[in-house]
Amino acid sequence: MAREGYDVVHAKDIDCVDSEDSDIRDYALENDYVVISKDDDFTAYATEPYRLNVIWVRTGNCKNKLLINSLLENLPTCVELISAGNSLVEISFEGAS
């Protein structure tokens, strides 16, 4: 995603891999990041009082390459929707294992 010009940070890059969801939420809010996650727990943070911007990826098991390609294909639309005030954007697709 960085190669496509997006400012991205992975949880492992900020020592949050084993952190609570609330720690990741707080980091994203403090740094004005959008969380991209398959974890539906983050959807609750897209509402008041947090208003965290979340791209919720709903898919079955799939290879990372398929997941990344689908995200890259849909990111411009997701960014547009978030810029328009939508704090929760859902991407759904079926992938091959």
NULUMVEX-376238 format. One record per residue (C-alpha): residue number from 1; residue in three letters; x, y, z. Coordinates in Angstrom, 3 decimals, decimal comma, always signed. Layout:
N
<site><nr>NUM</nr><rest>Ala</rest><east>X</east><north>Y</north><up>Z</up></site>
...
END
This chain:
97
<site><nr>1</nr><rest>Met</rest><east>+0,000</east><north>+0,000</north><up>+0,000</up></site>
<site><nr>2</nr><rest>Ala</rest><east>+2,879</east><north>+2,351</north><up>+0,704</up></site>
<site><nr>3</nr><rest>Arg</rest><east>+4,042</east><north>+1,820</north><up>-2,893</up></site>
<site><nr>4</nr><rest>Glu</rest><east>+0,645</east><north>+3,124</north><up>-3,976</up></site>
<site><nr>5</nr><rest>Gly</rest><east>+1,194</east><north>+6,339</north><up>-2,019</up></site>
<site><nr>6</nr><rest>Tyr</rest><east>-0,755</east><north>+5,524</north><up>+1,135</up></site>
<site><nr>7</nr><rest>Asp</rest><east>+0,723</east><north>+6,356</north><up>+4,538</up></site>
<site><nr>8</nr><rest>Val</rest><east>+0,498</east><north>+2,976</north><up>+6,269</up></site>
<site><nr>9</nr><rest>Val</rest><east>+1,623</east><north>+1,514</north><up>+9,552</up></site>
<site><nr>10</nr><rest>His</rest><east>+1,239</east><north>-2,142</north><up>+10,463</up></site>
<site><nr>11</nr><rest>Ala</rest><east>+0,465</east><north>-3,082</north><up>+14,054</up></site>
<site><nr>12</nr><rest>Lys</rest><east>+3,768</east><north>-4,965</north><up>+14,230</up></site>
<site><nr>13</nr><rest>Asp</rest><east>+5,652</east><north>-1,775</north><up>+13,327</up></site>
<site><nr>14</nr><rest>Ile</rest><east>+4,343</east><north>+0,000</north><up>+16,427</up></site>
<site><nr>15</nr><rest>Asp</rest><east>+4,621</east><north>-2,964</north><up>+18,805</up></site>
<site><nr>16</nr><rest>Cys</rest><east>+0,845</east><north>-3,496</north><up>+18,837</up></site>
<site><nr>17</nr><rest>Val</rest><east>+0,609</east><north>-7,049</north><up>+17,506</up></site>
<site><nr>18</nr><rest>Asp</rest><east>-0,250</east><north>-8,458</north><up>+20,934</up></site>
<site><nr>19</nr><rest>Ser</rest><east>-1,966</east><north>-5,300</north><up>+22,146</up></site>
<site><nr>20</nr><rest>Glu</rest><east>-5,574</east><north>-4,845</north><up>+23,097</up></site>
<site><nr>21</nr><rest>Asp</rest><east>-7,878</east><north>-3,494</north><up>+20,396</up></site>
<site><nr>22</nr><rest>Ser</rest><east>-8,310</east><north>-0,368</north><up>+22,509</up></site>
<site><nr>23</nr><rest>Asp</rest><east>-4,548</east><north>+0,328</north><up>+22,285</up></site>
<site><nr>24</nr><rest>Ile</rest><east>-4,667</east><north>+0,122</north><up>+18,500</up></site>
<site><nr>25</nr><rest>Arg</rest><east>-7,796</east><north>+2,295</north><up>+18,502</up></site>
<site><nr>26</nr><rest>Asp</rest><east>-6,102</east><north>+4,930</north><up>+20,656</up></site>
<site><nr>27</nr><rest>Tyr</rest><east>-2,981</east><north>+4,950</north><up>+18,475</up></site>
<site><nr>28</nr><rest>Ala</rest><east>-5,085</east><north>+5,334</north><up>+15,324</up></site>
<site><nr>29</nr><rest>Leu</rest><east>-7,144</east><north>+8,150</north><up>+16,825</up></site>
<site><nr>30</nr><rest>Glu</rest><east>-4,063</east><north>+9,987</north><up>+18,110</up></site>
<site><nr>31</nr><rest>Asn</rest><east>-2,371</east><north>+9,753</north><up>+14,695</up></site>
<site><nr>32</nr><rest>Asp</rest><east>-5,472</east><north>+10,236</north><up>+12,507</up></site>
<site><nr>33</nr><rest>Tyr</rest><east>-5,161</east><north>+6,773</north><up>+10,944</up></site>
<site><nr>34</nr><rest>Val</rest><east>-7,812</east><north>+4,549</north><up>+9,452</up></site>
<site><nr>35</nr><rest>Val</rest><east>-7,836</east><north>+1,002</north><up>+10,831</up></site>
<site><nr>36</nr><rest>Ile</rest><east>-8,085</east><north>-1,765</north><up>+8,239</up></site>
<site><nr>37</nr><rest>Ser</rest><east>-9,091</east><north>-4,990</north><up>+9,938</up></site>
<site><nr>38</nr><rest>Lys</rest><east>-10,876</east><north>-8,298</north><up>+9,555</up></site>
<site><nr>39</nr><rest>Asp</rest><east>-11,716</east><north>-8,093</north><up>+13,273</up></site>
<site><nr>40</nr><rest>Asp</rest><east>-15,343</east><north>-7,047</north><up>+13,701</up></site>
<site><nr>41</nr><rest>Asp</rest><east>-14,560</east><north>-5,724</north><up>+17,201</up></site>
<site><nr>42</nr><rest>Phe</rest><east>-13,281</east><north>-2,544</north><up>+15,559</up></site>
<site><nr>43</nr><rest>Thr</rest><east>-16,686</east><north>-1,790</north><up>+14,055</up></site>
<site><nr>44</nr><rest>Ala</rest><east>-17,920</east><north>-0,723</north><up>+17,500</up></site>
<site><nr>45</nr><rest>Tyr</rest><east>-15,247</east><north>+1,978</north><up>+17,576</up></site>
<site><nr>46</nr><rest>Ala</rest><east>-16,634</east><north>+3,532</north><up>+14,387</up></site>
<site><nr>47</nr><rest>Thr</rest><east>-19,552</east><north>+4,944</north><up>+16,391</up></site>
<site><nr>48</nr><rest>Glu</rest><east>-19,717</east><north>+7,560</north><up>+19,113</up></site>
<site><nr>49</nr><rest>Pro</rest><east>-17,881</east><north>+8,397</north><up>+21,236</up></site>
<site><nr>50</nr><rest>Tyr</rest><east>-14,797</east><north>+7,254</north><up>+19,303</up></site>
<site><nr>51</nr><rest>Arg</rest><east>-15,642</east><north>+7,806</north><up>+15,615</up></site>
<site><nr>52</nr><rest>Leu</rest><east>-12,617</east><north>+5,775</north><up>+14,569</up></site>
<site><nr>53</nr><rest>Asn</rest><east>-12,426</east><north>+5,389</north><up>+10,807</up></site>
<site><nr>54</nr><rest>Val</rest><east>-12,509</east><north>+1,666</north><up>+10,029</up></site>
<site><nr>55</nr><rest>Ile</rest><east>-12,279</east><north>-0,329</north><up>+6,827</up></site>
<site><nr>56</nr><rest>Trp</rest><east>-13,766</east><north>-3,669</north><up>+7,789</up></site>
<site><nr>57</nr><rest>Val</rest><east>-12,605</east><north>-6,493</north><up>+5,547</up></site>
<site><nr>58</nr><rest>Arg</rest><east>-15,075</east><north>-9,365</north><up>+5,447</up></site>
<site><nr>59</nr><rest>Thr</rest><east>-13,738</east><north>-12,375</north><up>+3,681</up></site>
<site><nr>60</nr><rest>Gly</rest><east>-13,130</east><north>-16,018</north><up>+4,232</up></site>
<site><nr>61</nr><rest>Asn</rest><east>-9,649</east><north>-17,437</north><up>+4,275</up></site>
<site><nr>62</nr><rest>Cys</rest><east>-7,633</east><north>-16,224</north><up>+1,333</up></site>
<site><nr>63</nr><rest>Lys</rest><east>-4,063</east><north>-15,717</north><up>+0,315</up></site>
<site><nr>64</nr><rest>Asn</rest><east>-2,413</east><north>-12,459</north><up>+1,353</up></site>
<site><nr>65</nr><rest>Lys</rest><east>-1,866</east><north>-11,471</north><up>-2,268</up></site>
<site><nr>66</nr><rest>Leu</rest><east>-5,604</east><north>-11,693</north><up>-2,995</up></site>
<site><nr>67</nr><rest>Leu</rest><east>-6,391</east><north>-9,735</north><up>+0,150</up></site>
<site><nr>68</nr><rest>Ile</rest><east>-3,891</east><north>-6,986</north><up>-0,672</up></site>
<site><nr>69</nr><rest>Asn</rest><east>-5,008</east><north>-6,761</north><up>-4,305</up></site>
<site><nr>70</nr><rest>Ser</rest><east>-8,638</east><north>-6,466</north><up>-3,242</up></site>
<site><nr>71</nr><rest>Leu</rest><east>-7,773</east><north>-3,757</north><up>-0,731</up></site>
<site><nr>72</nr><rest>Leu</rest><east>-5,764</east><north>-1,796</north><up>-3,295</up></site>
<site><nr>73</nr><rest>Glu</rest><east>-8,577</east><north>-2,096</north><up>-5,818</up></site>
<site><nr>74</nr><rest>Asn</rest><east>-11,114</east><north>-0,766</north><up>-3,321</up></site>
<site><nr>75</nr><rest>Leu</rest><east>-9,033</east><north>+1,793</north><up>-1,391</up></site>
<site><nr>76</nr><rest>Pro</rest><east>-9,851</east><north>+4,810</north><up>-3,561</up></site>
<site><nr>77</nr><rest>Thr</rest><east>-13,565</east><north>+4,228</north><up>-2,990</up></site>
<site><nr>78</nr><rest>Cys</rest><east>-12,985</east><north>+3,613</north><up>+0,726</up></site>
<site><nr>79</nr><rest>Val</rest><east>-11,020</east><north>+6,850</north><up>+1,039</up></site>
<site><nr>80</nr><rest>Glu</rest><east>-13,786</east><north>+8,704</north><up>-0,778</up></site>
<site><nr>81</nr><rest>Leu</rest><east>-16,453</east><north>+7,267</north><up>+1,540</up></site>
<site><nr>82</nr><rest>Ile</rest><east>-14,439</east><north>+8,073</north><up>+4,668</up></site>
<site><nr>83</nr><rest>Ser</rest><east>-13,747</east><north>+11,594</north><up>+3,385</up></site>
<site><nr>84</nr><rest>Ala</rest><east>-17,506</east><north>+12,006</north><up>+2,937</up></site>
<site><nr>85</nr><rest>Gly</rest><east>-18,043</east><north>+11,269</north><up>+6,636</up></site>
<site><nr>86</nr><rest>Asn</rest><east>-18,587</east><north>+7,523</north><up>+6,732</up></site>
<site><nr>87</nr><rest>Ser</rest><east>-16,602</east><north>+6,139</north><up>+9,651</up></site>
<site><nr>88</nr><rest>Leu</rest><east>-17,225</east><north>+2,475</north><up>+8,780</up></site>
<site><nr>89</nr><rest>Val</rest><east>-16,629</east><north>+1,082</north><up>+5,302</up></site>
<site><nr>90</nr><rest>Glu</rest><east>-17,051</east><north>-2,604</north><up>+4,589</up></site>
<site><nr>91</nr><rest>Ile</rest><east>-15,252</east><north>-4,585</north><up>+1,902</up></site>
<site><nr>92</nr><rest>Ser</rest><east>-16,631</east><north>-8,066</north><up>+1,260</up></site>
<site><nr>93</nr><rest>Phe</rest><east>-15,367</east><north>-10,644</north><up>-1,184</up></site>
<site><nr>94</nr><rest>Glu</rest><east>-14,921</east><north>-14,362</north><up>-1,468</up></site>
<site><nr>95</nr><rest>Gly</rest><east>-11,388</east><north>-15,595</north><up>-1,894</up></site>
<site><nr>96</nr><rest>Ala</rest><east>-9,782</east><north>-18,850</north><up>-2,696</up></site>
<site><nr>97</nr><rest>Ser</rest><east>-7,704</east><north>-20,434</north><up>+0,034</up></site>
END
